[in-house]
Amino acid sequence: MLRDLNSINSGEERWDVCIIGAGVAGITLARKLARKKHRVIVLEAGGMEFTDASQEVYDGDIVGDYYKALKAVRIRYFGGSSNHWGGWCRQLDDFDFGPKAGFPLARWPISKAAIDPYRGEADEILQLAPQPADESAGDTGINKIYFSFSPRVSFNEKYRDEVVANPLITLVLEANVLDLEADDRRIVAARARNYQGTWRDIRADYFVLACGGIENLRLLLWMNENNNGRIIKNSKSLGRYWMDHPHYDLGQVIVTHAPTRVVQDSWWAPYYYAFFSIQDHLKHEKNLLNCGLRIKYSFRISEGDIKKPFIDLACNAPKLGKYLLYLLNKEQACVAKLVAAWEQEPREINRIALSPSRRDKFGVPRSVLHLHKTEADLRTARESALVLGKYLIKRGLGRMRLYDWVWGRGEYPTDSEICGPHHLGGTRMGDNTDISVVDSDLKVHGQANFFIAGSSVFPSGGHANPTLSIVQFALRLSDHLDTVLRRKSP
């Protein structure tokens, strides 16, 4: 049911679970808890549609590497970032969960098997066809990998009527949670305010923060400060180890054949793609993180732009260049882009902090993103690309040329895709409270009834787009909350 914040009676009403945020994680969690007959209240800071007044709260600052404007990389109304995502989905790899000698922080305290049982249910929610298994290219060190593509399911359009109609779900829009009331071991209430200045205390047995991979951190930093550290009792890692997936064009590829499958990369331009990653044993041997490589073919470039790489190659390798130009003229070769999306090293210096001088309309300090890519980040992309280049030569499929900046000669370009934007980390899952905020059940360390959902819990990002994993973890959390709620029932 849909209610206005003014109608909530702070002293008399109580719910089983209070979910703060109605994005992919929050809506998934609410729907499943309601199916299990639990009373849920969902507090969404935005409305049912986009407004400038709500979106403006997401404005912030960036320190370090070039990044997209913070209020442009997330959406603040019912459905969250599902209202503007591209539909790309892939599950995390086994490699992502395990230990990596050169990156001790890039691992999970659980295995991939913990979320595998939720794959089918997540596929149904996101309307995904089954994802084919990755294929090994033998001793080349390369795997041909696959993505699943959602029809860009908007949780606003697909689930709003169901949520509003469900008597076990109370949805409150324009309910900006600005503080939490806590005693020494649990959260007592969430304090929400609307745009007219009305405050209400929302009481529940359990609370879940699900506001996304930047806002989770900003709100927790602010609320923890206001509560003298009662919310996150060891806040050493809060906001830190933040990550995204860098997305850049690494170079050009001349290939001797065109792909056979069209992938709808966006709603306006179809592209042909072939997807690759290097095999796990090479990642360990070369001390690399995970990287997804895409050979991207577009037929919207001029004949001169198509022929230039062939001519350049002919200057350095005349026989090969002449042969490939011959294939081009026979329409048996083409030029493509090499695109990479890869995992960042989790580092304490990369973090969300509170602005010392800028505040939003509710008086909360704005987010400041500190982002600094490392040599290891660039090396992961470059070395993965070189393995792919050797594969293309060995199989007689083509040749690759990497741009100068990939070799460390120059800065990252600012006219590329730049980032996912996939906001990962900051409330990491882990066993050590010095470097994590939640445990393997997503419960905040030191709190009896407070949980965090969404990609901010990721201690390692892999290269996969995170939406599918976010849904899987939300489904897993709903099962855990169902268990503890039934345990306390008479």
C-alpha positions in Angstrom: 0.0 0.0 0.0 1.1 3.6 -0.7 1.1 5.9 2.3 2.2 9.5 2.9 4.8 10.1 5.7 2.4 12.4 7.4 0.0 9.4 8.0 2.6 7.4 9.9 2.0 7.2 13.7 5.5 7.1 15.2 4.4 5.9 18.6 2.0 3.1 17.6 3.0 1.5 14.3 5.7 -1.2 13.9 6.8 -3.4 11.1 8.8 -6.6 10.8 11.4 -5.1 8.5 12.1 -1.5 7.5 13.9 -1.2 4.1 15.6 2.1 3.4 15.7 2.6 -0.4 13.5 1.3 -3.2 16.0 0.4 -5.9 16.8 -3.1 -7.3 18.0 -4.5 -3.9 15.2 -2.9 -1.8 12.3 -3.8 -4.1 13.6 -7.4 -4.5 13.9 -7.8 -0.8 10.4 -6.3 0.0 8.6 -8.5 -2.6 10.1 -11.7 -1.3 9.6 -10.9 2.4 6.0 -10.1 1.6 5.6 -13.4 -0.1 6.8 -15.0 3.1 4.0 -13.1 5.0 6.2 -10.5 6.7 5.1 -6.9 7.2 7.5 -4.5 5.4 7.8 -0.8 5.2 9.9 0.7 2.3 11.2 4.2 2.7 12.0 5.8 -0.7 13.7 9.2 -0.7 12.4 10.1 -4.2 9.0 9.9 -5.7 7.4 7.7 -8.2 8.8 9.7 -11.1 12.0 11.7 -11.7 12.2 15.2 -10.2 15.1 17.7 -10.3 14.5 18.4 -6.6 15.2 14.8 -5.6 18.0 14.2 -8.1 19.9 17.3 -6.9 20.6 15.6 -3.5 23.0 13.3 -5.4 25.3 16.1 -6.4 28.8 15.8 -5.0 32.5 16.3 -5.6 35.4 14.2 -7.1 39.0 14.2 -6.0 41.6 12.4 -8.1 41.0 10.7 -11.4 38.5 11.9 -13.9 35.0 10.5 -13.3 31.4 11.2 -14.3 29.4 13.7 -12.3 28.0 12.0 -9.2 24.4 13.1 -9.8 24.5 11.8 -13.3 25.5 8.2 -12.5 22.6 7.2 -10.3 18.9 7.8 -10.2 16.9 9.0 -7.1 13.3 7.8 -7.4 11.3 4.5 -7.1 13.2 1.8 -9.0 16.6 3.5 -8.5 19.2 2.9 -11.2 17.1 0.3 -12.9 15.4 3.3 -14.5 18.4 4.0 -16.7 20.5 0.8 -16.9 21.5 -1.0 -20.1 20.4 -4.5 -19.2 23.9 -6.1 -19.3 24.1 -9.1 -16.8 26.7 -11.6 -15.9 27.3 -13.6 -12.8 30.5 -13.2 -10.8 33.2 -15.8 -11.5 34.5 -18.3 -9.0 37.8 -16.5 -9.3 36.3 -13.3 -7.9 35.5 -15.0 -4.5 38.8 -16.7 -4.0 42.2 -15.6 -2.7 44.6 -13.7 -5.0 48.2 -13.6 -3.8 48.9 -10.1 -4.9 45.6 -8.6 -3.8 44.8 -10.0 -0.3 41.8 -7.7 0.1 40.1 -8.8 -3.2 38.3 -11.8 -1.9 35.0 -12.7 -0.2 34.4 -14.6 3.1 32.0 -16.8 1.2 32.2 -18.8 -2.0 30.1 -18.3 -5.2 28.1 -21.4 -4.1 26.4 -19.2 -1.5 24.5 -17.2 -4.2 24.2 -19.9 -6.9 20.9 -21.2 -5.6 19.3 -17.8 -6.3 20.3 -17.6 -10.0 17.1 -18.9 -11.4 14.9 -16.6 -9.3 17.1 -13.7 -10.2 16.9 -14.5 -13.9 13.1 -14.5 -13.7 13.1 -11.1 -11.9 15.4 -9.5 -14.5 13.8 -11.5 -17.4 17.0 -13.1 -18.5 17.4 -16.0 -20.8 19.8 -18.7 -19.6 23.5 -17.6 -19.9 25.6 -20.1 -21.9 28.6 -21.5 -20.2 32.0 -19.9 -20.9 34.1 -21.8 -23.4 37.8 -22.5 -23.0 40.0 -21.8 -26.1 42.4 -24.5 -25.0 46.1 -23.7 -24.4 45.7 -20.1 -25.7 45.0 -18.8 -22.2 41.7 -17.3 -23.4 38.1 -18.1 -22.5 35.2 -17.0 -24.7 32.7 -15.6 -22.3 29.0 -14.7 -22.4 26.6 -12.1 -21.0 22.8 -12.3 -20.5 20.8 -9.3 -21.6 17.7 -8.1 -19.8 15.1 -6.2 -21.8 16.2 -3.3 -19.5 13.7 -4.2 -16.9 12.7 -1.0 -15.0 11.7 -1.9 -11.5 9.5 1.2 -11.5 7.5 0.1 -14.5 7.5 -3.7 -13.8 6.9 -3.8 -10.0 5.3 -0.5 -8.9 1.7 -1.8 -9.2 2.5 -5.0 -7.4 4.3 -3.2 -4.5 1.5 -0.6 -4.1 -1.2 -3.2 -4.2 0.4 -5.6 -1.6 -1.2 -5.1 1.8 1.9 -6.4 3.5 4.2 -3.7 1.9 3.9 -0.1 3.1 5.6 2.1 0.6 6.4 5.7 1.7 7.7 8.0 -1.0 9.7 11.2 -0.4 10.8 9.8 2.9 14.4 10.9 3.4 16.0 8.9 6.1 18.5 11.2 7.8 19.2 9.5 11.0 18.9 6.3 13.0 18.1 5.9 16.6 20.3 3.2 18.2 21.0 1.8 21.7 24.2 -0.1 22.5 23.3 -3.2 20.5 20.5 -2.5 18.0 18.7 0.0 15.8 15.5 1.3 17.4 14.1 3.5 14.7 14.8 5.2 11.4 14.1 8.9 11.4 12.6 10.1 8.1 11.7 13.6 6.8 9.7 14.6 3.8 10.1 17.8 1.6 7.6 19.7 3.7 9.6 19.2 6.9 7.5 16.5 8.6 9.6 14.0 10.7 8.5 10.5 11.6 10.2 7.7 13.5 9.8 4.4 11.8 10.0 1.4 14.1 10.7 -2.2 13.1 12.3 -5.4 14.3 14.9 -5.3 11.6 16.4 -2.6 9.3 18.0 -2.8 5.9 19.9 0.0 4.3 19.7 -0.3 0.4 20.4 3.1 -1.0 23.2 2.3 -3.5 27.0 2.2 -3.6 27.5 5.9 -2.8 24.5 6.9 -0.7 24.8 3.9 1.7 28.2 5.3 2.6 27.3 8.9 2.8 24.3 8.3 5.0 26.2 5.9 7.3 29.1 8.3 7.7 26.7 11.1 8.6 24.5 9.0 10.9 27.5 7.4 12.7 28.9 10.8 13.3 25.6 12.0 14.8 25.3 8.9 17.0 28.9 9.0 18.4 29.9 5.8 16.6 26.9 3.7 17.8 25.8 2.7 14.3 29.1 1.4 12.9 31.1 0.6 16.0 34.4 0.0 14.2 34.2 2.6 11.4 37.8 2.2 10.3 36.8 0.9 6.8 33.5 2.7 6.4 33.4 4.4 3.1 36.8 3.0 2.1 37.9 0.4 -0.5 35.5 1.9 -3.0 35.7 0.6 -6.6 34.1 0.8 -10.0 34.7 -1.1 -13.2 36.9 1.1 -15.5 35.5 1.0 -19.1 37.9 2.1 -21.8 38.7 1.6 -25.5 42.2 0.0 -25.3 43.0 -0.1 -29.1 42.0 -1.3 -32.5 41.7 -4.9 -33.8 41.9 -6.0 -37.4 40.0 -9.3 -37.7 39.7 -11.7 -40.6 36.0 -12.3 -40.1 32.9 -10.6 -38.8 30.9 -12.0 -35.8 27.6 -13.6 -36.4 25.5 -12.3 -33.4 24.0 -8.9 -32.8 24.0 -7.5 -29.3 21.8 -4.5 -28.6 24.4 -2.4 -26.9 22.0 0.5 -26.4 18.5 1.5 -27.5 19.8 3.4 -30.5 22.7 1.5 -32.0 23.3 -2.2 -32.5 26.8 -3.5 -32.4 28.4 -6.9 -33.0 30.4 -8.2 -30.1 32.7 -11.0 -29.2 33.6 -11.4 -25.4 36.7 -12.8 -23.9 38.6 -13.1 -20.6 41.9 -14.8 -19.8 42.0 -18.1 -17.9 42.3 -18.2 -14.2 45.7 -19.8 -14.1 47.2 -16.9 -16.1 45.5 -14.3 -13.8 47.3 -16.0 -10.8 50.6 -16.4 -12.7 50.7 -12.8 -13.9 49.2 -11.4 -10.7 46.2 -9.8 -12.4 42.7 -9.0 -11.3 39.7 -10.0 -13.5 39.1 -8.3 -16.8 36.5 -8.6 -19.5 37.5 -7.9 -23.1 35.2 -7.1 -25.9 35.9 -6.9 -29.6 33.3 -4.3 -30.7 32.4 -4.1 -34.4 30.5 -1.0 -35.6 29.6 -0.3 -39.2 29.0 3.4 -38.7 32.5 4.5 -39.5 33.8 5.9 -42.8 35.6 3.9 -45.4 38.8 6.0 -44.7 38.6 5.2 -41.0 38.2 1.5 -41.8 41.2 1.4 -44.1 43.6 3.4 -42.1 44.6 0.6 -39.6 45.2 -1.7 -42.5 47.4 0.8 -44.2 49.3 1.5 -40.9 49.8 -2.2 -40.5 51.1 -2.5 -44.1 53.9 0.0 -43.3 55.2 -2.2 -40.5 54.3 -5.7 -41.8 54.0 -5.3 -45.6 53.1 -8.9 -46.4 50.5 -9.2 -43.6 49.1 -5.7 -44.4 48.7 -6.5 -48.1 47.0 -9.8 -47.3 44.6 -8.2 -44.8 43.8 -5.4 -47.3 43.0 -8.0 -49.8 40.6 -9.6 -47.3 39.1 -6.2 -46.6 38.3 -5.6 -50.2 36.7 -9.1 -50.4 34.6 -8.1 -47.3 36.4 -10.9 -45.3 38.1 -8.6 -42.8 37.1 -5.6 -40.8 38.3 -3.1 -38.2 37.0 -3.2 -34.6 37.6 -1.6 -31.2 39.1 -3.5 -28.3 37.0 -2.5 -25.2 37.8 -3.5 -21.7 35.8 -3.5 -18.4 37.9 -4.6 -15.5 38.3 -5.0 -11.8 39.9 -2.3 -9.6 42.2 -3.0 -6.8 40.5 -2.4 -3.4 42.5 0.4 -1.8 41.9 2.3 1.4 42.6 5.6 -0.3 39.6 5.1 -2.7 36.6 6.2 -0.7 33.5 8.2 -0.2 33.9 11.0 2.3 31.7 13.8 3.6 32.2 17.3 2.2 33.6 19.7 4.8 31.8 22.6 3.2 28.8 21.6 1.0 25.5 20.3 2.2 22.3 19.2 0.6 18.8 20.7 1.2 18.4 18.5 4.3 21.6 19.6 5.9 23.6 16.4 5.2 27.1 16.9 3.9 27.5 16.0 0.2 29.5 13.0 -1.1 33.1 13.4 -2.0 34.5 10.6 -4.1 38.3 10.1 -3.8 39.4 7.9 -6.7 42.9 7.0 -7.8 43.6 4.1 -10.2 46.9 2.2 -9.6 49.6 0.8 -11.8 48.1 -2.6 -11.0 44.7 -1.5 -12.4 46.3 -0.5 -15.7 48.5 -3.7 -15.8 45.4 -5.9 -15.4 43.9 -4.4 -18.6 47.1 -4.3 -20.6 48.3 -7.8 -19.8 44.9 -9.3 -20.4 44.8 -7.6 -23.8 48.2 -8.9 -24.7 47.0 -12.5 -24.0 44.1 -11.9 -26.3 46.4 -10.4 -29.0 48.5 -13.6 -28.9 45.3 -15.7 -29.2 44.3 -13.7 -32.4 47.7 -14.3 -34.0 47.8 -18.0 -33.0 44.3 -18.7 -34.4 44.9 -16.6 -37.5 42.0 -14.3 -36.6 43.7 -10.9 -36.8 46.1 -8.3 -35.2 45.7 -5.8 -32.4 47.2 -2.4 -31.7 47.0 -0.9 -28.2 46.8 2.9 -27.7 49.8 4.6 -26.2 48.2 5.4 -22.9 47.7 1.6 -22.3 51.5 1.3 -22.3 51.7 4.0 -19.7 52.5 6.8 -22.2 49.9 9.3 -21.3 46.8 9.7 -19.2 43.6 7.7 -19.3 41.4 9.3 -22.0 38.4 11.4 -20.9 36.3 10.8 -24.0 35.8 7.0 -23.4 33.1 5.2 -21.4 35.1 5.8 -18.2 33.2 3.7 -15.8 30.3 1.2 -15.3 29.1 3.2 -13.4 29.1 0.3 -11.0 29.6 1.6 -7.4 31.2 -1.2 -5.3 32.6 -1.4 -1.8 32.6 1.0 1.1 30.6 -1.4 3.4 32.6 -4.5 2.6 31.6 -8.0 3.6 34.2 -9.7 5.7 35.2 -11.3 9.0 37.8 -8.8 10.1 36.0 -5.7 11.5 39.0 -3.5 10.7 38.5 -4.0 6.9 34.8 -4.8 6.7 31.4 -3.4 7.8 29.1 -6.4 7.4 29.4 -10.1 8.0 28.6 -12.9 5.5 24.9 -12.5 6.2 25.1 -8.8 5.4 24.5 -7.9 9.1 26.5 -4.9 10.3 29.2 -5.9 12.8 28.1 -5.3 16.3 24.4 -4.7 15.5 21.7 -7.2 16.2 19.1 -6.1 13.7 20.8 -3.9 11.0 21.7 -5.1 7.5 23.1 -3.6 4.3 22.0 -4.6 0.8 23.4 -3.7 -2.6 26.8 -3.5 -4.2 28.5 -1.5 -1.4 29.0 -4.8 0.4 31.2 -6.2 -2.5 34.8 -6.7 -1.3 35.9 -7.7 -4.8 34.3 -6.5 -8.0 35.3 -9.0 -10.7 34.5 -7.6 -14.1 30.8 -8.6 -14.3 28.0 -6.0 -14.3 26.7 -6.2 -10.7 22.9 -6.0 -11.1 22.4 -9.8 -11.3 24.6 -10.3 -8.2 22.8 -7.5 -6.3 19.5 -9.4 -6.9 21.0 -12.7 -5.9 22.3 -11.3 -2.6 19.0 -9.5 -1.9 17.2 -12.8 -2.3 19.7 -14.5 0.0 19.2 -11.8 2.6 15.4 -12.2 2.4 15.8 -15.9 3.3 18.1 -15.1 6.2 15.6 -12.5 7.5 12.7 -14.9 7.1 14.6 -17.4 9.2 15.4 -15.0 12.1 11.9 -13.5 12.0 10.3 -17.0 12.3 12.8 -17.9 15.0 11.5 -15.1 17.3 7.8 -15.8 16.6 5.9 -17.5 19.3 
